[in-house]
Amino acid sequence: MNPESTLNLLKASLPDGKLPSSFGVYFKNTLVALCHALEDHLLQIGEATGEKPLVLVTFQQGKWYLQEADRYFEIAKLCHHIAISAVPDSGFSEHPTGQLDNVSLINLEPSDGLVEEWNLLIVAPGYRAMVLCQELSESEYLVNAKPTIDTERKFYGLWTFEQTIVDQTAEILINRFRKYNLELGDRLWEYYQNITATPNPTFPDLSTVVSRIVTYLQSSQQELISVNRQNRQLWQWEGQAKRVSRNLSANKLQALLRMAQQVDKRDPFNPCASLQVAALCETIGQILDLPTLKLRRLKLAGLLHRIGLASAPPEVFLKTPEEMDEATQKFWRDRASISGRLLESMPELTVVQKVVNHHLENWDGSGVPDGQKGEQINIQARILGLVSYFQELTQPRGSRPALTLTDALNECQKYSGTRFDPALVNSLATVIRLTEVGLMQLPTQPTQLPNIWLEESTNPANQ
């Protein structure tokens, strides 16, 4: 990857030198899908919220399409300003969008590494969003493997809603734009400063845009497979389809798992929550002799149960519920429902979605979201609710220190028959007692961990 690319400059600027877990290799049509998802979100909420974001766009090698230019004409109506960088012969300056007062064009020099990038940054008062990509160089493709189909061109890239990372990238791009137009660079910096200084007492629910991303990713994957089917023998297509599933976050489940990983990475006190919850859920399920399919769904629910915290304010990860302000407490109370809405974007996960959505129901009917009681609550949801509470207690949070396994179990036992299923509390007690006497070891990750998590150790962003 080009050492002067925005991706590399971002990596160098981050304290730990690590890019988000969404970093990977993407096909071109996946990038188009990701950008469309973020653009559609902007179009949908723009009029409703009145927010006027700053949008920074780079079109790789000036490949601008008429339908995209028309699309940005509508987007510009909802933005404070849009800065578009592309090579001079992109044809954009002749399009009506390029004539708008709040649209600035930056004509890139052919030698500038930006011509090999495809970027979309949205800096809004209430949220941040970004797709950041750099096409592979000739030497980075395998021998004789450079694609002949445009949609199969490959890019290093990432997508994220994390405010600090998007803001850092915005500063990098604005500084790169300055060499072309110092006055524009100063104006973009002023717009950026005004937006980032805007107080935002409410925290956005990004479930809509995440659902749209997942839908677009699935559509782009199916489109690519369709193209391949028309252009290759069946055995060739099957090999390509496997590579698509392996290498792209165009797979819906991969997109969701990556987001769950990002949530854990945001939590300095409990960065392995999803893994540990999934592992202990699996152990409890095995003790109860749950069928294999139910075990798999329970394990997946454990990995995804915190996904609703993707857009949570930092205080959620730094304070106990008692220490949170009212707005943050509401976000915390609604976390299961927000996670459930995100998982609705994947119909294949309907059962898992219900487990996650109802894991905060209480045995006595006092829980959320539906006040289900006793056996009305799905057994997997009951297990997940108990295990997630127990695991949380074993890690520090705000002013509360981490509890020992015994003390955390005692806290759970206090709620036996009210919040938690007494039989499940007994099963948890069995596991903890066996652990304490050395007859078993508390699991730290589930069996058959999804490849997304396994990629963590080999991801170029982490080397």
N, C-alpha and C positions, 0 to 999 in steps of 0.2 A: 504494500500500500504506500502511496506517495507520502513521504514524511512531511510534506507541506500541506497535506489535505486538511480540511476542517476537522475531520474525524481524528486525525493524529494530533492536531493542535488542541482539540478538546481533551483527549486522553492525557496529554502532557500537563494540562492545566488543572486536572482533578487531583485532589489531595492524595488519593490512593493509587492514582494512575490507572484506574480500571473503568472501562466503559460499562454501561448498563447491560444486564443479562440479555436484552433483546438484540445485542450486537451479533451479527452473523453474516452469511452470504445470502443474498436475495436475488431472485429473478426480476427482470424489469417489470413484468406485468404485476408482480406483487407490490412493487413500489408505487405503481399507478393506483392500485387498489388502496394502499395505505393513505396516500395523499388524498384520494377522493373521499375516503372516510372522514378525514379531518376537515376537509373543505365542506362536506355536507353538514357536519356538526356545526361549523361556523355559520353556514347559511340558515340552518334550522333555528339556532338559538339567538342569532344576531338581533333580529327585530324584537324578540321576546325580552331579552335582557338589556338591550340598549348599549351593551359593551362595544367599544370601538377598539379592536386590537391592532397592533402593529404586526404586519406580515412580511417576512423576508423569504424570497423565493430564488432558487437557482435552478435553471433548466440545463441539464446536461447536454453539452455540445449544441445548444440552441435548438434542440428538437422540440419545437413548439407546434402544437396542433390547433387548428381553428376552433374546434369544440372547446379546447382548454382556454383559449383566449376569450371566447364568449362567456365561459364559466366565470372567469376572473372579472369580467365586466360587472356581473351580479355580485360577486364577492366584494368588490371595491366599494359598493354602496354601503356596506356594513362595516367598513374598516376605517380606522384613523388614517393609516397610510400603508401602501404596499410598495416594497422595493423589489424589482425583478432584475436579476442578472442573467445575461445570456450573450452569445456572440452577436456582433452587429447585424449579420445577415439572417437573423432568426425571423425577420418579417414582423416582429412585434410592434415596432415603432409605427407601422402603417395601420395597425388595427385600432379601432376606436378605444379599446381599453388603454392603450398606450398614450392616449390623448387626455386621459382624466387627470384632474388636478392633484388627486391624492395617490397617483401612481407614478413612480419614478423608475426609469430604465437605466441599467448600468451595462454598458457595452464592454464585454470582457475581451481582453487580449487573448489571441489563440495560445500564447505560451503560458497563460495563467492556469494553474491547476484547477481552478473553479470550473473550467469548461468541462471537466470530467466528473463533476458532482451534480447531484440531484437532491436539492434540499427544500424543505418547507418548515418554517418556524412560525408559530402563532403565539404572540405575547399579548395576552388579554388581562385585564384587571382581575378577573376571577379564576383564570386557569392558564396553563401553559400546555403546548403540544408541539411535537417535532418529529419529522422524518429527516434523517441525515444519511447521505449515501455517497459513495465514491466507486466508480466503475473499476473493475479489475483491469490491470494493464495487460498488454500482449503477453508479457513473460509470465504472468500469474495464471493464465489459462494453461491447462495441460497441453502437451504436444498434440497437435491436430484436433484440439477440443474446442477451439474458438467457435461459438455458436453461429450458425447461418440464419437462424430465425430470430428476429428482433426481440421477441418476447422472452427469449432464453438468455439474453445477455445478463451477466452477473455483476452484482455490486456488493461491496462491503457496506453494511448499513445498520441502522438502529432506529427505533421509534420509542418515544417516552413522553410522559406527562409530568416528569419530575421538574419542579420549578427551578431548582438550583442548576440543573444540567442544561435546561433550555435557556435560562438567562445567561449562563456562561457562554453557550454557543452563539447567542445573539450578539454578545459583546465581541466575540471573535469575528463574526461575519461583518458587523458594522465597521470594525477596524480594517478588514480586508477591502471593504467598499470605499474607504476613505481615499485610497490612492487614486481612484478614478474621479472622485468628486468630493473634495474636502467639505464644501458647503453642505452637500447632501449628507455626508457622514455626520456632520455636526447636528443637522436637523433630526436624523434618525436617532442619534444618541439622546437628544432632548426628548423625542417622543418616547423612547425606551425608558428614560429616567422618570418621566411623568407617570407612565403606566405602572412601573415597578414600585413607585412611591404611593400608589393608590391603596388606601386601606381596604381590606376585603374581609369583613366580619363574618360572612357566610362562606361555607365551603362547598364547592360544586360537586354535584353527583354526576360523575363521568360515565355512569353505566350505559347511557345512550350511545356515546361515541365509541366506547369499547365494544358494545354489541355490534355497532355498525362496522368497526374494523374487522371483527371476527367474520361477519357476513361477507364483507368484501374479499377477505383473504380466501374464504372457501370458494367464492365465485371465481376468483382469479385462478385458483388451482384447477377447478373444473374446466375453465376455458383453456388453460395450458394443456391439460390432458387431452382435450378435444382436438386441439391443433396437432398434437403429437400423433394422435390416432390416425389422422388423415395423412400424415407425412411419413409414417414408419410402418414397418411390419409389426405384427402384434407383439412379438417377443421384445423388439426394441422399445415399443411403447411401454411395456410392463417394466422394463428396467428404468426407463425415464420416470415413470410414475413413482417408483420406489425412491429414486433420487430426489424427486420433488418433496415427497413426504419426509425424507430424512433431512434435507438441507434447508427447507423453507419454513418460515413461521406462517406460511400460507395454510398450514394445517390448523384448524380451529382449536383443537385441544392444546397444541403447542403454544398458540397465542395466549391462551388462558393460563397455562402453567408458567409461562415466562412472566406474566403479570404477577402471579402469586409469588414467584421468586423475588421480583422487585419489591413487593411488600415486605418480605422478610429482610431484605437488604436495608430497608429504611428503618428497621427496628434495632437500635443499638443494644438494647437489653435482651432481646429475644430473637436473634437472627436465624435460629433453626426451628422456630415454632411449628411451621407447617410439616417439616420432616418428622419431628418428634411426636406431634399429635397424630399424624398418619400412622406412625409405627406403633404407638401404644393402642390406638384404635384397633389396628390389625390384631395385636396380641389379645385384647379383650374379646374381639370377635372370634378368635380361634378357641379361646376358653369356652365361649358359649356355643361352639360348634356351628357357627353360621355357615351356610352354603358358600361355595367358592365365589359365585357371582356377587352375592351380598358383600363378601369380604372385599372384593375388588372395588365395588362401588363405595364402600365405607372408607377404604384407603384413599381413593381419589377425592372423596369429600374432605378428608383430613388435609390433603395437599391444597385444596382450593377454598377452604372455609374462610380464609382471611382476605380473599381477593377483593372484597368490598372496601378494604382499607387503602386501595390503590391511590385514591385522591384524598385521603384523610389528612387533616392538619398534623404537623409534627408533634403537637401536644398529646395526641393519641398514643404515641410510642414513648413519650417521656414522662407521663404523669399517670397516677392512678385515677380511676373514675371520680373519686372524691375530690381530687385536686383540679379537675378540668372545669373550664367555664361552661356556661349553659349550652352554647352552640356546639362545643366539642362533645359534651356529654350526650347530646341528641345524636350526633354522628355515631358515637360509640354504641348507643342503645339500638340504633338502626342497622348495625353492621351486617347482621345476618340477612336482613331483607335486601340490602344493597348488593350483597354477594349473590343472593338468589336471583336478582334481576339481571346481573351480569351473565349468570349461567343459563338464563333463558334463551340466550342467543344461540345456544347449541342444543337443538331438540334431542340429539342422541344422549344428552346428559340429564334428561328429565328426572330420572330417579335420584341422581346425585344432587341435582338442584333442589329437590324437595328435602333431602337430608340436610343440606346446608341451610336452607331457608328456615327450617324448623328446629335447628339445634339449640336455640335459646328458649324453646318451650319448657315449662316447668311441670314436674310430676303432679303438682296440685292444681294445675290449670292457670297459674298466675303469670305465665311467661308470654313471650311474643313470637310471631306476629298474630297468631290466631287463638291464643288461649287454650290450646289443646291440652288434654289431661290424661294421665296414666297411659294405658295401652293405646290410646288414640295416637300417641306420638310414635312415629316410626322408630323401631329398635335401633337403627343406625344413627338416627338423629339424637336419640337418648345417649348413646355411647359417645358420640362426638361432643355433645354438650358437656358431659361429665369430664371427659379427657381433656378438652380444651381449657376448662376451668382449672383442673389439676395442674396441667403443664404450665399455665400462666403463673400459678402460685410458686412454682419451683424456680422462677426467674425473677430478678429484681425489677422493680418498676417505680419510678419516681422516688418518693421517700420510703417506700416499702422494700425491705430487703428480701432476698430469695429465701423461701422456706425449705426446710429439709423435706425429704419424701414423706416422713412420718407426720410432720406438722401440716403439710399440704393435704395428706390423706385425712387428718383430723378435721380440717376445715370442710372437706367434702362430706364427711360423715355428719357434720352439724346440719347439713341440708338434706340428709337422707330422708325420703318420704315427703319432702316439701318441694325442693328444687330438683332433686335427682331420684331416679329409680333405685329403691333400696337394694334390689338384687344386683344391679350394676355396681353400686358402691361396694358391695361385698366382693364382687369379682375384682374390682380395682384393689381392694384391700389384700386379696390373695396374691396378686402380682407384686405389690409393694413388700409384703412380708417375705415372699420367696426371694425377692431382690436383697432385702436387708440381711437375710441369713446366708446369702451367697449361693443359693440354689439356682438362680437365674440372673441375667443381666438385663437391666431396663433397655429396651431397643432404642436406638438413636435415629434409625431410618427404616422405612418399610422394605419388605422384600420386593424384588423386581421393580426397582425405582425407575420412573420414566426417563427416557434418554435425555430430555431437556435438562434434568438435574445433573445427569452424568456428564453432560457437555461442559459443565462448569470448570472442570479441571483442565480441559484441553482448549477452551475458548481462547482465541488469539487475544481477546481483550484483557485476559487475566494473566498473560505471560509477560 
